[in-house]
């Protein structure tokens, strides 16, 4: 027993040491950039400034739109109010810039071909389906989508979506965007394949934004995360006992993967569950796999199929 305890402690020690070494290397990676405040450039301009602005930011001005469209936006009272609120919340972006630099350093460490991108902030009229994009050499952040869950502009949004409108979601959203095309597409439509797909995305956040809390990485409140941690065994057992892991019915993804007020086990605990618990469970499977397969690189992990990961994960949640 003592020998086993020694092995566990030694493994933990070397794991922490390796992580410390990684962070020391990451901190030395240069990542020079300056956030371009397109929100200020555009809404602080006059109609006669449009030609110069369009020349510098052509991707914000699609062909086919007359200049009158943009002039009208400059004088639209609702958009002016939105701009005012964004400036009030984000008069400076010091913290965001600090976090972005760390993200870019981690990206270059794990994905060396990706260099520091151009960063532009904007206002997209609270289009929450297009909050942030990490497009290889360009990062776009719509600041009006991160004013805080209690902001009056979001009063009509469902409660489960409001938590994603906090400043703390900017970096997690960017990592989700960065992950597109880098995680192998599932080879089947089973619930387990979807769980592990999103588990990989969340594990990518473990590596690229390690200082963020698990709650922020997945977009949960602290209470929602605590619920998952306390009920992990019960949730997992329900999926296994009901033979849902290899179920390819699209309804399973709706119940456990897709954004929703809560997950649907059809049990008494349903109203207490957060949505997307399938993603959270997939995250734990991927973490377990990486703990037990330390030679697997991050890029190798993203390419592995769900079956290989699950069968070699040794995942077994403890019964409370």
N, C-alpha and C positions, 0 to 999 in steps of 0.2 A: 504493500500500500504506500509506504514511504517513497519507494522507488518511482511509483506511478505519479505521486504528487510532485516529485522532483522534475520528472519529465514535463509535466503540465506547466510548472513554474518556469522551467528553462525555455519551453516553446513560447510562452507568453513574453518572456524577457527578450528573446531574439526577435520576436515579431515587433515589439515596441521599438527595439533598436533599429530594425530595418526601416520602420515607418519614419523614425526620427532622421535617419540618413537620407531618405527620400526627400523629406521636407527641407533638409539643409541644401540639397542639390537644387530643388525647385526654387528656393529663395534666391539663388544666384543667377537664375535665368533672366536675362533682360526682357522687359516687356514695356516698351515705351509707346505711349499713345496719348491722345488728348480727345476727350469727349466733345463731339461737335453738337452743339445745341440747336438743331434744326428747328425745334419748337420755338426758340427765341428768335432765330433768324427770320423765320416766316412771319410769325405773328407780331414781330417788332418792326416789320417792313412797311413800305408804302407801295401802292400799285405800280409806280414807276420803277421799283426795284426788282420786279418780277423777272425781267430778262436775265439779270445777273444771277439771281437765285436759281432759275431754271438751268442755267449753264453749269452751275456748280453741283446741283442735285437733280440731274435729269431723270433719275429713276423714280422720283416722287411726282413727276408730271407726265403721265402717259399721254401719248398722242391721241388726238381726237377731241380733246377738251379745249374749249376756248378759254382765253385768259380771264374772261368774265367769271368763270367758275371759281377761280382762285381769288379774284377780287372780292367776290361775294362772301367767300369764307373769311376774308380779312375783316369784314364788317358785320358778320353774323353775330348777334348778341350772345347766343348760347355758346358758340365756340370761343368768343372773347372771355366769357365767364369761365369756361373750361381751362383756357390758357392761364387766367388769373390764379385759379386753384392749383394748377401744376406749378406755377412759379412760387406760390406760397409754400407748397410742400417741398419743392426741390429748388430752393434758391441757390443751393450749391449741391454738388454731387460728390463731395469728398469721400464719404463712406462707400458709395457705389463704385467710385473709381478705384478705391483701395481693394475692394472685393473683386472687381473686374481684373485688376492686375494679377491677383493671385490665381484667378481662374485661368487666365491666358498662360501663366507660367506652368500650371499643372497640365494644361492641354499640350503645350509644347514638350513637356517631359514625357508624357505618355503617347503623344502623337507628333513626333518631331517634324513632320512635313508641314504642320500647321503653324504659321507664324502669327504674330500679334495682328489682329484685324483692325480695320477702321471702325470706330464706334460712333453712332449717331443716335441722338434721342429725338423723339417726335411726339406729336399728338395724332391719334388715329380715330378720334371721335368715339372712344370707349368701345372699340371693336375687340372684345375679349377673346375672339378666336384668332387674333393676330397680335398678341401682346408683345412678344419678343422673338427675334430671329437671330440665329448664329449661322451665317451663310459663308463658311470658309474664311473669306477675307473681309467680311462685313458683318457687323453686329448692329441690329436695330432694336431700340427699346422704346415702347410707347408708354411714356410716363403717366398718361392719363388713366392707364389701367392699373396703377399701383398707388392710389391715393389713400388706401386704408379701407378695411372692410366696413367701417361705420360711416364712411363718407356719404353725404346726401345724394350724390350722383348715382349711387349703387342701391338705393333704397328698394328698387323693384327686383333686384337680383335674388335668386334663391339663396338661402343661408349657406348651403353647402358650397356654393361658388364664391361667396364673399371672402372666404379665407385665402383664396388665390389672388386677391386684389391688394395684398400687402406688399410693402417694399421688400420684405424678406423673400418674396417669390421671384424677384427679377433673375437672380442667378440660377435657381433651380429650373426656371422656365428656359433659360438660355442653354443649359445643359441638355434639357429634353430636346430642344431644337437641334443642337449639335449632334445628338445621337442618331438623328434620322439618316438612314443609309449606311450607318456603321454597325448596326445590330442586324444579324442574319434574320431574314424573314422566316417566320415559322413554317415548317414543312407540312403542317396539318392545322386543322381548325379546332383542336381540342382545347379545353379550358387550361390544362397544364401548360401547353405551348404558349398560350397568351400570358399566363402567370409568369413564366420564366422570361418571356420577352420583356415584360415590364420590370421584372426583377433585375434584368441586366441593365436597363436604363437607370434604375435606382442605384445599383451598385456603381455605375459610372459616376453618379453624384458623390458616392462615398469617396471616390478617388479624385475627382476634379474640384469638389467643394467640401473637403473634409472637415472644415471648421463649422459647417452648418449643422444644425440639429437634425435628427431623423424626422421630426415633425415638419420642419421647413422643407426638407428634401422631397417629401411626398405630398406636402400641402395639407397636412392635418393640424388640428389643434393639439395641444399637449394632452388633453383628456382623451381625444380620439386615439392618439398613439398609445396612451396608457391602456386603453381598452383592448387594443390589439395584443399588446404584450401580455396582459393578464388572461386573455381568452384564446391565445394562439393554439393551444392543444384542442380546445373544444371546437374551434372553427375548422382546424385541419381534420379532426376526426369526423366532423359532419361531411366534409367533402369526400373523404375516403369511404365512409360507410354508405353514402348515397351514390357511390360510383360515378362521381362527377368529374374526376380528374381527366378521364379520357373521353368525356362527353363532348361531342362536336356540335351540339345544339346551340345556335346563336344566343338563345335565351340565357345560357350560362354566363356568357360574357356580359350580358346586360345586368345580370344579378350580382356579379362579383368583380368585374373589371372596369366597366364604364362608369364615368362620373354619375353619382346619384346621391340622394339624401342619406340613404343607408343601404347596406347589402341585404340580400334576401335569402336567408337560410330556411325561412319558413319556421322559425323557432321563436321562443319568447325573447331571445336576445336581439332580435332584428332591429327594433327601434333604438337600441343603444349602439349598434354598429355604425361605423363610418362607411361611406361608399368605397369602392375599389379595394376591399380587403384582399381580393385575389392578387392584386399587384403587391401588396405588403407581404403576403405569404410567399409569393414568388421571389421577392427580395431576400427573405430569410433562407430560401432554398439555395439561391445563388451565393449568398454569403457563406453558407455551410459548405458548398462545393469548393469555394476558394480557400477556405480554412483547411480543407482536407486534400487540396491539390495545389500546393503552394508553387509548383513549377509552371502552372498555367499563367501566361501573360494576360494582360487586360485585353489586348486585341484578339488573342486566341479565344478567350472567354466569349467575346461578342460574336465569334463565328461558330461556336459550338451549338449543336442542336439540343433541344430541350431534353430528349431522352437520355443523352450522354450525361448532361448536367445532373438530372434528377437521380439517375441510377448510381452516380458516383458522389453524390452530395452527402450521404449519410445523414440526411435531414431527419430529425426525429424530435419534435417539440416535447418539452417536459410537461407532465401532468401536474397542475397546481394542487 
